[in-house]
């Protein structure tokens, strides 16, 4: 059962301090900044959810599902100790065709290490929900049947062999989806699927992206109900989004 009044769903990628040259897409949030963000949520009465609670639909009004895409190795090195310390559950979406590999789907940053099979088992033992992000980060938009089968059904089967349990949640690579992709995910037995900004029912639940450019002020803004509507409206007015960033600022990077 998916909650009627959806909790806030935050989308992170990596955890760690990366300079602009090694992380041109702003995917990595430094550990100290992540600590401040999670502490802000806890101090303001937010309840972080494990996937079970999210799927049950029986959630407090101010609840949040923390998600991490791609399965970077740093989630184990720097993310897991912090999550354990603060008692915050999280859902990590991994690429089952790239276990123990590197981020070679990105030409600008192809060498970031990804989790190994043992890393996945360690996350499961630690209580994290390890779920499916596809096989190799191929987009599923306008994908043929073989691509969908490989990146959805076969990816789910391979992940189940590692974790010992069937994955229940799917995150679309790049956040991209179409009707055919959503149907493939539903038919593969997933209970929910997450996009980025584009919503389309329980198999395309939107998330709010948190990245290395976020300041304390922009992070707080992203937790406000109606933020997605504000973001969409700002994108329709030329120059408004950069103007907002100039007022709210951007986090410094090395």
C-alpha positions in Angstrom: 0.0 0.0 0.0 1.4 3.4 -1.0 0.6 6.3 1.3 -2.2 8.6 0.2 -0.5 11.7 1.5 3.0 10.9 0.4 6.0 11.5 2.7 8.8 13.7 1.5 11.2 11.6 -0.6 14.7 13.0 -0.8 17.1 11.8 -3.5 20.8 11.8 -2.8 23.6 10.1 -4.7 27.1 10.0 -3.1 28.4 10.9 0.3 31.8 12.5 0.6 33.9 15.6 -0.2 34.6 15.8 -3.9 35.9 18.8 -5.8 34.1 20.2 -8.9 36.7 18.6 -11.2 36.1 15.0 -9.8 32.3 15.6 -9.4 31.1 17.9 -12.2 27.5 16.8 -11.7 27.4 17.8 -8.0 26.4 14.3 -6.9 28.4 14.1 -3.7 27.3 15.7 -0.4 30.1 16.1 2.1 29.6 14.0 5.3 29.5 17.1 7.6 26.8 18.8 5.4 24.8 15.6 5.3 25.0 15.5 9.1 23.6 19.0 9.3 20.8 18.2 6.9 19.8 15.0 8.8 20.0 16.8 12.1 17.9 19.6 10.8 15.2 17.0 9.8 15.3 15.3 13.2 15.3 18.6 15.2 12.2 19.8 13.3 10.2 16.7 14.0 10.6 14.7 10.8 10.4 10.9 11.1 12.8 9.1 8.7 11.2 6.0 7.3 12.5 2.5 6.3 11.0 1.3 3.1 8.5 -1.0 4.9 6.9 1.9 6.7 6.7 3.9 3.5 5.0 1.1 1.7 2.6 0.5 4.5 1.0 3.9 4.1 0.7 4.3 7.9 3.2 7.2 8.3 3.3 10.4 10.4 2.4 13.7 8.8 6.1 14.9 8.8 7.9 11.8 7.5 10.7 11.4 5.0 12.1 8.6 2.9 15.9 9.0 2.4 17.1 7.5 -0.9 20.6 7.2 -2.5 21.0 6.4 -6.2 23.7 4.6 -8.1 25.3 2.7 -5.2 28.6 4.5 -4.8 31.2 2.8 -2.6 31.3 6.0 -0.4 27.8 5.2 0.9 29.4 2.4 2.9 32.6 4.3 3.9 31.1 7.6 4.9 27.3 7.3 4.7 26.7 4.2 6.7 28.5 5.2 9.9 26.6 8.5 9.9 23.3 6.9 9.3 24.0 4.4 12.1 25.1 7.1 14.5 21.9 9.2 13.9 19.6 6.2 13.7 18.3 7.2 10.3 17.1 4.5 7.9 17.8 4.8 4.2 17.1 3.1 0.8 20.0 2.6 -1.5 19.4 1.9 -5.2 22.2 -0.1 -6.9 23.0 -1.1 -10.4 23.2 -4.9 -10.4 25.2 -5.1 -13.6 27.9 -2.9 -12.2 28.5 -4.4 -8.8 32.1 -3.8 -7.8 32.6 -1.7 -10.9 32.9 2.0 -11.5 30.7 4.9 -12.7 31.7 4.3 -16.4 28.3 5.4 -17.8 29.4 9.0 -17.1 32.1 10.2 -19.4 33.0 13.2 -17.2 33.4 11.0 -14.0 33.9 7.4 -15.0 36.1 6.2 -12.1 34.0 6.6 -9.0 33.9 3.2 -7.3 30.6 1.4 -6.8 29.6 -1.0 -4.1 30.7 -4.7 -4.2 28.6 -7.7 -3.4 30.0 -7.8 0.1 29.2 -4.1 0.5 25.6 -4.8 -0.4 25.4 -7.6 2.2 26.9 -5.3 4.8 24.3 -2.6 4.1 21.5 -5.2 4.4 23.0 -6.4 7.7 23.1 -2.8 8.9 19.4 -2.4 8.2 19.5 -0.4 5.0 17.0 -1.2 2.2 19.0 -2.1 -0.9 16.8 -1.8 -4.0 17.0 -1.8 -7.8 18.3 1.0 -10.1 18.5 -1.2 -13.2 21.4 -3.1 -14.7 23.9 -0.5 -16.1 22.2 2.9 -15.8 20.7 2.7 -19.3 17.7 5.0 -19.8 14.4 3.1 -20.0 12.7 5.8 -22.1 11.8 4.4 -25.6 13.6 1.2 -24.6 13.0 -2.1 -26.5 11.7 -5.2 -24.8 15.2 -6.7 -24.4 16.5 -3.6 -22.7 13.6 -3.5 -20.4 13.9 -7.2 -19.6 17.6 -6.8 -18.8 17.3 -3.6 -16.8 14.2 -4.5 -14.8 13.5 -8.2 -14.5 17.0 -9.6 -14.8 18.4 -6.8 -12.6 15.8 -7.6 -9.9 16.6 -11.3 -10.0 20.4 -10.6 -9.7 19.8 -8.3 -6.8 17.6 -10.8 -5.0 20.4 -13.4 -5.3 22.7 -11.0 -3.4 20.3 -9.8 -0.7 18.2 -12.9 -0.2 15.0 -11.0 -0.7 13.0 -9.8 -3.7 13.5 -6.0 -4.3 10.3 -4.0 -3.9 11.3 -0.5 -5.1 12.8 0.7 -8.4 14.5 4.0 -9.2 14.6 5.0 -12.9 18.1 5.8 -14.2 18.3 9.6 -14.8 14.8 9.7 -13.3 13.4 9.1 -16.8 10.4 6.9 -17.6 7.6 6.4 -20.0 4.4 4.3 -20.0 6.2 1.3 -21.3 8.9 1.5 -18.7 6.4 1.9 -15.9 4.4 -1.1 -17.1 7.6 -3.2 -17.2 8.4 -2.3 -13.6 4.9 -3.0 -12.4 4.8 -6.4 -14.2 8.2 -7.3 -12.7 6.5 -7.2 -9.3 7.9 -4.0 -7.9 5.6 -2.2 -5.4 6.8 1.3 -6.2 9.1 3.1 -8.5 10.7 6.5 -8.1 11.4 9.2 -10.7 13.0 12.6 -10.2 10.6 15.4 -11.0 8.0 13.9 -13.3 5.1 12.1 -11.4 2.8 9.4 -12.8 1.2 7.4 -10.0 2.8 4.8 -7.8 5.3 3.8 -10.6 6.7 7.2 -11.0 6.8 8.9 -7.5 8.8 12.2 -7.7 11.7 13.0 -5.4 13.4 16.1 -4.3 17.1 16.2 -5.3 19.7 17.1 -2.8 23.2 17.9 -4.1 26.5 19.4 -3.3 25.4 23.0 -4.2 22.7 23.0 -1.5 23.2 25.4 1.4 21.4 25.1 4.7 18.8 27.6 3.4 18.2 25.7 0.1 17.9 22.4 2.0 15.3 23.8 4.3 13.4 25.2 1.3 13.4 21.7 -0.3 11.6 20.2 2.7 8.7 22.7 2.4 5.5 21.2 1.2 4.9 22.7 -2.3 8.6 23.0 -3.1 8.1 20.9 -6.3 5.4 23.2 -7.5 7.6 26.2 -6.7 10.5 24.6 -8.6 8.3 23.9 -11.6 6.9 27.4 -11.7 10.4 28.9 -11.4 11.6 26.9 -14.3 8.9 28.4 -16.5 10.1 32.0 -15.9 13.4 32.7 -17.8 16.1 33.7 -15.4 14.1 33.2 -12.2 15.8 30.0 -11.0 19.4 31.5 -11.3 18.1 34.6 -9.6 16.8 32.5 -6.7 20.2 30.8 -6.4 21.9 34.1 -6.3 19.8 35.1 -3.3 20.0 31.8 -1.5 23.6 31.0 -2.4 25.4 27.9 -3.3 27.5 25.7 -1.0 31.3 26.3 -1.5 33.2 23.5 -3.2 36.9 22.7 -3.4 
